[in-house]
Amino acid sequence: MNEIQREKKKRLVSGESLDGLNPARIDGRIDMRGVSVAGPIVTRTLQTPIGEARVLSGPTIIRNGSWRGLDFTGATLPRLRFFDSSLTDCIFDRCDIHDIRVWTLQCTDCRFLSAVVSGSLGPARPEGSTYYRNVDFTGADLRDTSYNSTVFVNCLFRNTRLTKVEFWGSNFTDCVFEGELREVIFSRDGLPRGQNPPNEMINVDLRKAKLRMCGFRKLNLDRVLFPEDDEHIILDQYPETVDRLLEQLAARTESGWLGVAGLLEWDQKCVGPRQRFGVWSKQDIVAEVGEDGLSEFLGWVQAWGVPRSAQEVNAMDPKDRLLP
């Protein structure tokens, strides 16, 4: 790392201006591609009777920081801790951003193409919240991340690696999900309950998403566009349909059907207060009871007349997608 890069890093962490460094620019953004805050970092060296001791730093903490117009493509930025900070018009393509934590962050007009991200990206405090507005997460690795009362507006999750991700009370408006979502939880309420506004999911597009073992807790889903493919089942009169399915399975003792019943019981507890439509992945059923079991399941719901095409439901007025 040369002297200018070291000075960039120092000022970046301290929140100082980069003025005077005459930094190179890429498409109008300051070139930060050579910057790494990989730790641990030696902050000072001490001489002791038994030899030299090095004092190592902990995570990189950013307080009241304002990063604007920076290009971090390919940078190494682990263990960042943001407090009351903002990121505006920044590029984090192919970055290593593992073990990140944020408290009250405003992220606007940023891009995380194929970035590797892990940690907790939105543990909001009562006096503030975390916002992602106009953010592109295409191809990013967000596995095992958790978000609490985070706001997403006009964000794109295209082929994003979303596995074991928890969105507790996180609001989505005008957001698009494409590709696989596996073991993802969307919950109306944050943690602890009632501390922040509830999740509403307004104009959320799942038409090209593939849901695998995903859950929706206490959400009506009236302004969510369901997957438009043959891999999902859209069911009308969802609370009543779940109850009937559980009655149908009450006498089934095979392990696979017990697994399906367990999933239904979870849905029964988590159904939205006015939720009319629900969505199931056929592959989730096949994983428990095989193709023959899926055929049996489909036979029941078809006999009750509750399956609907996603295109039909997606074209409905939201008010008609609610139970009275």
Sine and cosine of phi, psi and omega as CSV:
sin_phi,cos_phi,sin_psi,cos_psi,sin_omega,cos_omega
0.00,0.00,0.83,-0.56,0.00,-1.00
-0.99,0.16,0.08,-1.00,-0.12,-0.99
-0.90,0.44,-0.62,0.79,0.01,-1.00
-0.91,0.42,-0.65,0.76,0.03,-1.00
-0.90,0.44,-0.64,0.77,0.05,-1.00
-0.89,0.47,-0.66,0.75,0.00,-1.00
-0.93,0.37,-0.61,0.79,0.09,-1.00
-0.84,0.54,-0.75,0.66,-0.04,-1.00
-0.88,0.47,-0.71,0.71,-0.01,-1.00
-0.86,0.51,-0.73,0.68,-0.04,-1.00
-0.94,0.34,-0.56,0.83,0.02,-1.00
-0.86,0.50,-0.73,0.69,-0.05,-1.00
-0.95,0.31,-0.61,0.80,-0.06,-1.00
-0.99,0.13,-0.24,0.97,-0.02,-1.00
1.00,0.05,0.14,0.99,0.01,-1.00
-0.96,0.28,0.37,-0.93,0.04,-1.00
-0.95,0.31,0.49,-0.87,0.08,-1.00
-1.00,0.00,0.10,0.99,0.01,-1.00
-0.85,0.53,0.64,-0.77,0.04,-1.00
0.99,-0.13,-0.29,0.96,0.00,-1.00
-1.00,0.04,-0.19,0.98,-0.06,-1.00
0.75,0.66,0.81,0.58,-0.08,-1.00
-0.94,0.35,0.52,-0.85,0.09,-1.00
-0.93,0.36,0.41,-0.91,-0.02,-1.00
-0.80,-0.60,0.51,-0.86,0.07,-1.00
-0.80,-0.60,0.89,-0.46,-0.05,-1.00
0.78,0.62,0.61,0.80,0.05,-1.00
1.00,0.04,-0.18,0.98,0.01,-1.00
-0.99,-0.13,0.51,-0.86,0.02,-1.00
-0.94,0.35,0.72,-0.69,-0.05,-1.00
-0.98,0.22,0.95,-0.30,0.05,-1.00
-0.91,-0.41,0.36,0.93,-0.12,-0.99
-0.92,0.40,-0.40,0.92,0.00,-1.00
-1.00,0.01,0.04,1.00,-0.08,-1.00
-1.00,0.07,0.69,-0.72,0.09,-1.00
-0.69,-0.72,0.73,-0.68,0.11,-0.99
-0.92,-0.39,0.50,0.87,0.02,-1.00
-0.87,0.48,0.68,-0.74,-0.01,-1.00
-0.89,-0.46,-0.03,-1.00,-0.04,1.00
-0.95,0.31,0.40,-0.92,-0.03,-1.00
-0.92,-0.39,0.71,-0.70,0.05,-1.00
-0.97,0.23,0.89,-0.45,-0.02,-1.00
-1.00,-0.06,-0.49,0.87,0.08,-1.00
-0.30,-0.95,0.32,-0.95,-0.02,-1.00
-0.87,-0.50,0.72,-0.69,-0.01,-1.00
-0.87,-0.48,0.64,-0.77,0.11,-0.99
-1.00,-0.07,0.81,-0.58,0.00,-1.00
-0.86,-0.52,0.26,-0.96,0.01,-1.00
-0.83,0.56,-0.42,0.91,-0.05,-1.00
-0.96,-0.27,0.14,0.99,0.05,-1.00
0.70,-0.72,-0.22,-0.98,-0.05,-1.00
-1.00,0.07,0.70,-0.72,0.06,-1.00
-0.87,-0.49,0.69,-0.72,0.01,-1.00
-0.94,-0.33,0.75,-0.67,0.04,-1.00
-1.00,-0.06,0.84,-0.54,-0.06,-1.00
-0.98,-0.19,0.56,-0.83,0.05,-1.00
-0.99,0.14,0.31,-0.95,0.12,-0.99
-1.00,-0.04,-0.55,-0.84,0.01,-1.00
-0.89,0.46,0.35,-0.94,0.07,-1.00
-1.00,0.10,0.90,-0.44,-0.10,-0.99
-0.97,-0.24,0.80,-0.59,0.04,-1.00
-0.91,-0.41,0.90,-0.43,0.02,-1.00
-0.90,-0.43,0.78,-0.62,0.02,-1.00
0.82,0.58,0.58,0.82,0.01,-1.00
-0.99,0.10,0.45,-0.89,0.05,-1.00
-0.69,-0.72,0.98,-0.18,0.02,-1.00
-0.99,-0.16,0.85,-0.53,-0.07,-1.00
-0.69,-0.72,0.75,-0.66,0.11,-0.99
0.89,0.46,0.74,0.67,-0.02,-1.00
-0.88,-0.48,0.62,-0.78,0.03,-1.00
-0.92,-0.39,0.95,-0.31,-0.02,-1.00
-0.98,-0.22,0.38,0.93,-0.08,-1.00
-0.75,0.67,0.81,-0.59,0.06,-1.00
0.95,0.31,0.15,0.99,-0.04,-1.00
-0.97,0.23,0.27,-0.96,0.06,-1.00
-0.93,-0.37,0.94,-0.35,-0.12,-0.99
-0.75,-0.66,0.85,0.53,-0.05,-1.00
-0.98,0.19,0.37,-0.93,0.18,-0.98
0.85,0.52,0.60,0.80,0.09,-1.00
-0.97,0.23,0.59,-0.81,0.06,-1.00
-0.78,-0.62,0.94,-0.35,-0.02,-1.00
-0.98,-0.20,0.79,-0.62,0.10,-1.00
-0.83,-0.55,0.85,-0.52,0.10,-1.00
0.76,0.65,0.80,0.60,-0.09,-1.00
-0.80,-0.59,0.11,-0.99,0.01,-1.00
-0.65,-0.76,0.56,-0.83,0.11,-0.99
-0.83,-0.56,0.84,-0.55,-0.05,-1.00
-0.73,-0.68,0.79,-0.61,0.06,-1.00
0.81,0.59,0.75,0.66,0.01,-1.00
-0.91,-0.41,0.52,-0.85,0.01,-1.00
-0.93,-0.36,0.80,-0.60,0.03,-1.00
-0.83,-0.56,0.54,0.84,-0.05,-1.00
-0.87,0.48,0.73,-0.69,0.06,-1.00
0.83,0.55,0.46,0.89,0.05,-1.00
-0.99,0.14,0.46,-0.89,0.22,-0.98
-0.99,-0.12,0.95,-0.30,-0.06,-1.00
-0.83,-0.56,0.70,0.72,-0.08,-1.00
-0.97,0.25,0.41,-0.91,0.03,-1.00
0.85,0.53,0.69,0.72,0.05,-1.00
-1.00,0.05,0.51,-0.86,0.13,-0.99
-0.70,-0.72,0.64,-0.76,0.04,-1.00
-0.73,-0.68,0.63,-0.78,0.11,-0.99
-0.76,-0.65,0.94,-0.33,0.00,-1.00
0.85,0.52,0.98,0.21,0.00,-1.00
-0.86,-0.51,0.66,-0.75,0.10,-0.99
-0.94,-0.35,0.93,-0.36,-0.03,-1.00
-0.91,-0.42,0.91,-0.40,-0.13,-0.99
-0.76,-0.65,0.72,-0.70,0.09,-1.00
0.82,0.57,0.72,0.69,-0.01,-1.00
-0.90,-0.44,0.25,-0.97,-0.06,-1.00
-0.68,-0.74,0.70,-0.72,-0.02,-1.00
-0.79,-0.61,0.74,0.67,-0.07,-1.00
-0.89,0.46,0.85,-0.53,0.06,-1.00
0.83,0.56,0.42,0.91,0.09,-1.00
-0.97,0.25,0.51,-0.86,0.08,-1.00
-0.98,-0.19,0.93,-0.36,-0.08,-1.00
-0.84,-0.54,0.69,-0.72,0.13,-0.99
-0.52,-0.85,0.43,-0.90,0.01,-1.00
0.82,-0.57,-0.56,-0.83,-0.04,-1.00
-0.82,-0.57,0.91,-0.41,-0.14,-0.99
-0.99,-0.17,0.22,0.98,-0.01,-1.00
-0.22,-0.98,0.73,0.68,0.06,-1.00
-0.98,0.21,0.99,0.11,-0.11,-0.99
-0.94,0.34,0.44,-0.90,0.09,-1.00
-0.98,-0.20,0.34,-0.94,-0.04,-1.00
-0.83,0.55,-0.54,0.84,-0.08,-1.00
-1.00,0.07,-0.01,1.00,0.00,-1.00
-0.33,-0.94,0.06,-1.00,-0.01,-1.00
-0.58,-0.82,0.09,-1.00,0.00,-1.00
-0.91,-0.41,0.73,-0.68,-0.07,-1.00
-0.83,-0.56,0.69,-0.72,0.19,-0.98
-0.86,-0.51,0.92,-0.40,-0.06,-1.00
-0.82,-0.57,0.81,-0.58,-0.03,-1.00
0.84,0.54,0.80,0.60,-0.03,-1.00
-0.90,-0.43,0.71,-0.70,-0.03,-1.00
-0.96,-0.28,0.91,-0.40,0.02,-1.00
-0.97,-0.25,0.42,0.91,-0.05,-1.00
-0.83,0.56,0.81,-0.59,0.07,-1.00
0.95,0.32,0.04,1.00,-0.02,-1.00
-0.95,0.30,0.49,-0.87,0.04,-1.00
-0.99,-0.13,0.98,-0.20,-0.02,-1.00
-0.94,-0.35,0.38,0.92,-0.03,-1.00
-0.87,0.50,0.60,-0.80,0.09,-1.00
0.87,0.50,0.55,0.84,0.09,-1.00
-0.98,-0.22,0.36,-0.93,-0.03,-1.00
-0.70,-0.71,0.65,-0.76,-0.03,-1.00
-0.75,-0.66,0.74,-0.67,0.00,-1.00
-0.83,-0.55,0.87,-0.50,0.03,-1.00
0.78,0.63,0.73,0.69,0.03,-1.00
-0.99,-0.17,0.55,-0.83,-0.02,-1.00
-0.95,-0.31,0.80,-0.60,0.06,-1.00
-0.88,-0.48,0.84,-0.54,0.02,-1.00
-0.79,-0.61,0.82,-0.58,0.04,-1.00
0.79,0.61,0.78,0.63,0.02,-1.00
-0.95,-0.32,0.53,-0.85,-0.04,-1.00
-0.91,-0.42,0.81,-0.58,0.07,-1.00
-0.88,-0.47,0.98,0.18,-0.04,-1.00
-0.97,-0.22,0.88,-0.48,-0.04,-1.00
0.79,0.62,0.55,0.84,0.09,-1.00
-0.98,0.21,0.64,-0.77,0.00,-1.00
-0.99,0.16,0.99,-0.10,-0.04,-1.00
-0.93,-0.38,1.00,-0.03,0.04,-1.00
-0.77,-0.64,0.77,-0.64,-0.03,-1.00
0.80,0.60,0.81,0.59,0.02,-1.00
-0.93,-0.36,0.67,-0.74,-0.04,-1.00
-0.87,-0.50,0.86,-0.51,0.07,-1.00
-0.94,-0.34,1.00,-0.01,-0.03,-1.00
-1.00,0.03,0.92,-0.39,0.05,-1.00
0.87,0.50,0.43,0.90,-0.04,-1.00
-1.00,-0.01,0.80,-0.60,-0.06,-1.00
-1.00,0.06,0.74,-0.67,0.05,-1.00
-0.87,-0.49,0.79,-0.61,0.06,-1.00
-0.73,-0.68,0.81,-0.59,0.03,-1.00
0.82,0.57,0.73,0.69,0.00,-1.00
-0.93,-0.37,0.46,-0.89,-0.04,-1.00
-0.82,-0.57,0.73,-0.68,0.10,-0.99
-0.87,-0.48,0.81,-0.59,0.07,-1.00
-0.74,-0.67,0.64,-0.77,-0.05,-1.00
0.99,-0.12,-0.19,-0.98,-0.14,-0.99
-0.99,0.13,0.70,-0.71,0.21,-0.98
-0.88,-0.47,0.86,-0.51,-0.08,-1.00
-0.83,-0.56,0.84,-0.55,0.01,-1.00
0.83,0.56,0.76,0.64,0.03,-1.00
-0.96,-0.26,0.71,-0.70,0.02,-1.00
-0.94,-0.35,0.81,-0.59,0.18,-0.98
-0.94,-0.35,0.90,-0.44,-0.06,-1.00
-0.89,-0.46,0.64,-0.77,0.04,-1.00
-0.89,0.46,-0.63,0.77,-0.12,-0.99
-0.97,-0.25,0.58,-0.82,0.12,-0.99
-1.00,0.08,-0.09,-1.00,0.00,-1.00
-0.86,-0.52,0.82,-0.58,-0.10,1.00
-0.96,0.28,0.34,-0.94,-0.08,-1.00
-0.88,0.48,0.62,-0.78,0.09,-1.00
0.99,0.12,-0.07,1.00,-0.04,-1.00
-0.97,0.23,-0.54,0.84,-0.04,-1.00
-0.75,-0.66,0.26,-0.97,0.01,-1.00
-0.85,0.53,0.55,-0.83,-0.02,-1.00
-0.96,0.28,0.39,-0.92,0.08,-1.00
-0.94,0.35,0.69,-0.73,0.02,-1.00
-0.91,-0.41,-0.47,0.88,-0.06,-1.00
0.80,0.60,0.99,0.15,-0.06,-1.00
-0.96,-0.28,0.87,-0.50,0.01,-1.00
0.83,0.56,0.82,0.57,0.05,-1.00
-0.98,-0.18,0.81,-0.58,-0.12,-0.99
-0.98,-0.20,0.94,-0.33,0.06,-1.00
-0.94,-0.35,0.29,0.96,-0.15,-0.99
-0.87,0.50,-0.51,0.86,0.01,-1.00
-0.94,-0.34,0.34,0.94,0.01,-1.00
-1.00,-0.03,0.41,-0.91,0.11,-0.99
-0.84,-0.54,0.93,-0.36,-0.08,-1.00
-1.00,-0.03,0.81,-0.59,0.03,-1.00
-0.79,-0.61,0.93,-0.36,0.02,-1.00
0.82,0.57,0.68,0.74,0.01,-1.00
-0.99,-0.13,0.44,-0.90,-0.03,-1.00
-0.75,-0.67,0.58,-0.81,0.06,-1.00
-0.86,-0.52,0.90,-0.44,-0.10,-0.99
-0.98,-0.22,0.91,-0.40,0.11,-0.99
0.88,0.48,0.51,0.86,0.00,-1.00
-0.95,-0.32,0.64,-0.77,-0.01,-1.00
-0.99,0.16,-0.43,0.90,0.05,-1.00
0.87,0.49,0.41,0.91,-0.03,-1.00
-0.97,0.25,-0.33,0.95,0.02,-1.00
-0.87,-0.49,0.56,0.83,0.07,-1.00
-0.91,-0.41,0.75,-0.66,0.07,-1.00
-1.00,0.04,0.87,-0.49,-0.09,-1.00
-0.98,0.22,0.35,-0.94,0.04,-1.00
-0.85,0.53,0.75,-0.66,-0.03,-1.00
-0.97,-0.24,0.97,0.25,0.03,-1.00
-0.47,-0.88,-0.07,-1.00,-0.02,-1.00
-1.00,-0.10,0.18,0.98,-0.06,-1.00
-1.00,-0.10,-0.08,1.00,-0.05,-1.00
-0.79,-0.61,0.40,-0.92,0.05,-1.00
-0.89,-0.45,0.82,-0.58,0.08,-1.00
-0.98,-0.22,0.85,-0.53,-0.09,-1.00
-0.92,-0.40,0.74,-0.67,0.04,-1.00
-1.00,0.09,0.31,-0.95,0.02,-1.00
0.76,0.65,0.81,0.59,-0.24,-0.97
-0.86,0.50,-0.74,0.67,-0.01,-1.00
-0.85,0.52,-0.71,0.71,0.01,-1.00
-0.91,0.41,-0.63,0.78,-0.01,-1.00
-0.90,0.43,-0.66,0.75,0.04,-1.00
-0.89,0.46,-0.69,0.73,0.03,-1.00
-0.87,0.50,-0.69,0.72,-0.02,-1.00
-0.91,0.40,-0.61,0.79,0.03,-1.00
-0.91,0.43,-0.64,0.77,0.04,-1.00
-0.91,0.41,-0.61,0.79,0.08,-1.00
-0.89,0.45,-0.65,0.76,0.00,-1.00
-0.89,0.46,-0.54,0.84,-0.08,-1.00
-1.00,-0.09,-0.01,1.00,-0.10,-0.99
-0.84,0.54,-0.57,0.82,-0.07,-1.00
-0.99,-0.11,-0.01,1.00,-0.04,-1.00
-1.00,0.06,0.81,-0.59,-0.07,-1.00
-0.92,-0.39,-0.03,1.00,0.04,-1.00
-0.90,0.44,0.59,-0.81,-0.10,-0.99
-0.85,0.53,-0.62,0.78,0.00,-1.00
-0.89,0.46,-0.72,0.69,0.00,-1.00
-0.93,0.36,-0.50,0.87,0.10,-0.99
-0.90,0.43,-0.58,0.81,0.07,-1.00
-0.91,0.42,-0.69,0.73,0.05,-1.00
-0.89,0.46,-0.68,0.74,0.02,-1.00
-0.87,0.49,-0.62,0.79,0.04,-1.00
-0.89,0.46,-0.65,0.76,0.05,-1.00
-0.90,0.43,-0.65,0.76,0.02,-1.00
-0.91,0.40,-0.62,0.78,0.02,-1.00
-0.89,0.45,-0.61,0.80,0.06,-1.00
-0.90,0.44,-0.69,0.72,0.03,-1.00
-0.89,0.45,-0.62,0.79,-0.01,-1.00
-0.87,0.50,-0.62,0.78,0.00,-1.00
-0.97,0.25,-0.43,0.90,-0.16,-0.99
-0.96,-0.27,0.05,1.00,-0.06,-1.00
-0.87,0.49,0.60,-0.80,0.00,-1.00
-0.93,0.36,0.40,-0.91,-0.07,-1.00
-0.87,0.50,-0.51,0.86,0.04,-1.00
-0.77,-0.63,0.46,0.89,-0.06,-1.00
-0.94,0.33,0.87,-0.50,0.02,-1.00
-0.99,-0.11,-0.61,0.79,-0.08,-1.00
-0.90,-0.44,0.60,-0.80,0.11,-0.99
-0.76,-0.65,0.29,-0.96,-0.05,-1.00
-0.78,-0.63,0.69,-0.73,0.07,-1.00
-0.80,-0.60,0.57,-0.82,0.12,-0.99
-1.00,0.06,0.78,-0.62,0.06,-1.00
-0.88,0.48,-0.57,0.82,-0.02,-1.00
-0.91,0.40,-0.50,0.87,0.07,-1.00
-0.90,0.44,-0.61,0.79,0.02,-1.00
-0.95,0.31,-0.69,0.72,0.01,-1.00
-0.86,0.50,-0.62,0.78,0.00,-1.00
-0.87,0.49,-0.45,0.89,-0.02,-1.00
-1.00,-0.06,-0.69,0.72,-0.17,-0.99
-0.79,-0.61,0.09,1.00,0.05,-1.00
0.98,0.21,0.01,-1.00,-0.03,-1.00
-0.90,0.43,-0.61,0.79,0.02,-1.00
-0.90,0.43,-0.64,0.76,0.04,-1.00
-0.91,0.43,-0.62,0.78,0.05,-1.00
-0.88,0.48,-0.68,0.73,0.02,-1.00
-0.87,0.49,-0.64,0.77,0.02,-1.00
-0.91,0.41,-0.69,0.72,0.03,-1.00
-0.85,0.52,-0.74,0.67,-0.01,-1.00
-0.90,0.44,-0.57,0.82,0.03,-1.00
-0.88,0.47,-0.65,0.76,0.01,-1.00
-0.89,0.45,-0.80,0.60,-0.10,-0.99
-0.93,0.36,-0.52,0.85,0.05,-1.00
-0.93,0.37,-0.59,0.80,0.05,-1.00
-0.90,0.43,-0.51,0.86,0.01,-1.00
-1.00,0.08,-0.15,0.99,0.05,-1.00
0.95,0.31,0.49,0.87,-0.07,-1.00
-0.98,-0.21,-0.29,0.96,0.04,-1.00
-0.91,0.41,0.61,-0.79,0.06,-1.00
-0.74,-0.67,0.46,-0.89,0.08,-1.00
-0.98,0.22,0.56,-0.83,0.02,-1.00
-0.88,0.47,-0.63,0.78,-0.01,-1.00
-0.87,0.50,-0.66,0.75,0.01,-1.00
-0.89,0.45,-0.74,0.67,-0.04,-1.00
-0.93,0.38,-0.66,0.75,-0.03,-1.00
-0.90,0.44,-0.44,0.90,-0.02,-1.00
-0.99,0.11,-0.15,0.99,-0.05,-1.00
-0.97,0.26,0.46,-0.89,0.14,-0.99
-0.91,0.41,0.69,-0.72,-0.03,-1.00
-0.79,0.61,-0.58,0.81,-0.03,-1.00
-0.91,0.41,-0.42,0.91,0.04,-1.00
-1.00,0.09,-0.07,1.00,0.01,-1.00
-0.99,-0.15,0.22,0.98,0.02,-1.00
-0.92,-0.40,0.55,-0.84,0.15,-0.99
-0.97,0.26,0.44,-0.90,0.01,-1.00
-0.85,0.53,0.00,0.00,0.00,0.00
